Amino acid sequence: MEKADIGLIGIAVMGENLVLNMESRGFHVAIFNRTVSRVDAFVQGRGKGKKITGCHSMAELAAVLKRPRKAMIMVKAGTAVDETIEQLLQVFEKGDVIIDGGNSNYRDTMRRSSFVESKGLLYLGTGVSGGEEGALTGPSIMPGGSTAAWPLVKPILQAIAAKTGGSPCCDWVGENGAGHFVKMVHNGIEYGDMQLICETYDLMKNVLGLSCEEMGDVFEKWNTGSLNSYLIEITRDILRYKDEDGRPLVEKILDTAGQKGTGKWTGIAALEFGAPLSLIGEAVFSRCLSAARAERVRASKVFSGPRISKPDRETFIADLEKALYAAKVVSYAQGCLLMREAAKEYKWNLNYGGIALMWRGGCIIRSAFLGKIKEAFDKKPDLENLLLDPFFTRVIEDSQDSWRRVAAAAVENGVPVPALLSALAYFDGYRTERLPANLLQAQRDYFGAHTYERIDRPRGEFFHTNWTGKGGTTSATIYTV
């Protein structure tokens, strides 16, 4: 019997599609699922006549794989992954490779990588983005973990990945949890992109009074320019889709957004690393607020908003396009900042241009705009903030007036746009030489003796003042660190 090139465990839709993708690229795939009836159903159904071997046990899976064995886990993140790893360790040998292709928390991946390596095996925590369609036709793949495992799986993963300009949207990210960390940031940016688009839709609908068909036309036009992207494209399609009665289906959908946790993880990581990921944080909180629908409905009967003041249609649509683009730039800039802080902490050598290329195709946030991010980091790998790249500096400068007009219109008309406003606030804070944190530091020193630094003394000298001293006199203690 011919040995299989790779095994895949977890035959849900994503798993099935990845198997079919691998097989279509010339690889022989062995499969296993905890509910073995799904294995038989798949082999006799979508996998019929293909180089796919169904297995009814982990031992059988291990027996049919070429050495060093390679198996990809596509099960629900959490304890199911740990249980699957334990089962594989019983039938795999030293030098074999375990790949987690699910949405695992990067800290879990770091723990698992260390554990599996301690047993003499190799481990990869691999982010896979693109949904069901991407899994079948070519996703974005972000592998990280045991460095020695990459050459063993590179031919398979790069073969099944999406291609942009002939290059695979898959390359080595870094050690231990780097792959899943980058995938987590990808998902956080996805949250931000989606929230910004939803806020733009809300402004067109409730300020301009556009119909779904008219909004679909706007998104179609935007998709031919600087905003060209998968999310803009699908938003166009969603707005144009009619229900059986001929009315827009989107307007019949309950306004409570779900989430699987990766956006929240991104926000938590930002707080832990001290990275100002304000836009993505607001996108997560917006989903939380949407979930409180019953309370919002009650509040809507208590409070009234301002009377709508409709701006010029064409001018406002043009402003919206620029505001959306500028805020999108901030979202990616913040995501890159978070990755940079994590790289410092864990000593990862992240290739930010390469990451942008991996996101250029196959994944949910794929867009033409990512090519410009790759160019920015190719020119200056140590770029401290994406906003300082000349191309993006020009984008922000060109968009500033439109961005502020849209923000003002949203506030004046009572339309909530937390992501767009937080992006603008971040930009204004970033471009401000002196922020009011001097007063904040004085407050902290007043009530908690937390000390402060002075602008007229060298950095690293810390002072404490007795703020209630008579006649305004102060007593200062210098702490050198």
Stockholm file with secondary structure:
# STOCKHOLM 1.0

chainA/1-481         MEKADIGLIGIAVMGENLVLNMESRGFHVAIFNRTVSRVDAFVQGRGKGKKITGCHSMAELAAVLKRPRKAMIMVKAGTAVDETIEQLLQVFEKGDVIIDGGNSNYRDTMRRSSFVESKGLLYLGTGVSGGEEGALTGPSIMPGGSTAAWPLVKPILQAIAAKTGGSPCCDWVGENGAGHFVKMVHNGIEYGDMQLICETYDLMKNVLGLSCEEMGDVFEKWNTGSLNSYLIEITRDILRYKDEDGRPLVEKILDTAGQKGTGKWTGIAALEFGAPLSLIGEAVFSRCLSAARAERVRASKVFSGPRISKPDRETFIADLEKALYAAKVVSYAQGCLLMREAAKEYKWNLNYGGIALMWRGGCIIRSAFLGKIKEAFDKKPDLENLLLDPFFTRVIEDSQDSWRRVAAAAVENGVPVPALLSALAYFDGYRTERLPANLLQAQRDYFGAHTYERIDRPRGEFFHTNWTGKGGTTSATIYTV
#=GR chainA/1-481 SS CCCBSEEEECCSHHHHHHHHHHHHTTCCEEEECSSHHHHHHHHHTTTTTSSEEECSSHHHHHHHBCSSCEEEECSCSSHHHHHHHHHHHHHCCTTCEEEECSCCCHHHHHHHHHHHHHTTCEEEEEEEESHHHHHHHCCEEEEEECGGGHHHHHHHHHHHSCEETTEESBCCCEETTHHHHHHHHHHHHHHHHHHHHHHHHHHHHHTSCCCHHHHHHHHHHHTTTTTCBHHHHHHHHHHHCBCTTSSBGGGGSCSCCCCCSHHHHHHHHHHHHTCCCHHHHHHHHHHHHHHCHHHHHHHHTTCCCCCCCCCCHHHHHHHHHHHHHHHHHHHHHHHHHHHHHHHHHHTCCCCHHHHHHHTSSSSTTCBTHHHHHHHHHHHCTTCSCGGGSHHHHHHHHHHHHHHHHHHHHHHHHTCCCHHHHHHHHHHHHHTCSSCTHHHHHHHHHHHHCCCBCCTTSCTTEEBCCCTTCGGGCCCCCCEEC
#=GC SS_cons         CCCBSEEEECCSHHHHHHHHHHHHTTCCEEEECSSHHHHHHHHHTTTTTSSEEECSSHHHHHHHBCSSCEEEECSCSSHHHHHHHHHHHHHCCTTCEEEECSCCCHHHHHHHHHHHHHTTCEEEEEEEESHHHHHHHCCEEEEEECGGGHHHHHHHHHHHSCEETTEESBCCCEETTHHHHHHHHHHHHHHHHHHHHHHHHHHHHHTSCCCHHHHHHHHHHHTTTTTCBHHHHHHHHHHHCBCTTSSBGGGGSCSCCCCCSHHHHHHHHHHHHTCCCHHHHHHHHHHHHHHCHHHHHHHHTTCCCCCCCCCCHHHHHHHHHHHHHHHHHHHHHHHHHHHHHHHHHHTCCCCHHHHHHHTSSSSTTCBTHHHHHHHHHHHCTTCSCGGGSHHHHHHHHHHHHHHHHHHHHHHHHTCCCHHHHHHHHHHHHHTCSSCTHHHHHHHHHHHHCCCBCCTTSCTTEEBCCCTTCGGGCCCCCCEEC
//
